[in-house]
């Protein structure tokens, strides 16, 4: 969502992600800055957010997004916009062993610049090479990850209106995305 100032643009961006996170957890998101043309991050205030499934299993969510602030364009006068530059979303078991992770880090020094997911050891018994594969995906919004956790991993939402909030925020994200 655009803002009149860099600070306002980052606040709108963080607040939207915070609302989506509130569907699963009461953890707080923190941003590293709001200077234009610099790389910043939005992260959980603690390393993970604890989640509970319908089977009473304890899982942990990890979350990092890198972003930059785009200066106003002629088509958006006096509007700054946040642009996602990378993301790392993960789900861990109760021992903090990763189950699945969704990554996109095109500017990283690794050769893996495309969006991908990892199937990890805690996902269950499987062939060892599966843990090393970067399974190609489309770019994956945080709201899509939250919906996956609720629908497929049976995570208990922290709000009664979680699916509605996530779907509304996903729609807004898709309208304003810059990737």
Secondary structure as UniProt FT lines:
FT   HELIX           6..21
FT   TURN            22..24
FT   STRAND          29..31
FT   TURN            36..37
FT   STRAND          40..44
FT   STRAND          49..53
FT   TURN            54..55
FT   STRAND          58..70
FT   HELIX           74..76
FT   TURN            77..78
FT   STRAND          80..92
FT   TURN            94..95
FT   STRAND          98..104
FT   TURN            106..107
FT   STRAND          116..119
FT   HELIX           121..123
FT   HELIX           128..132
FT   STRAND          135..136
FT   HELIX           142..151
FT   TURN            160..161
FT   HELIX           162..176
//
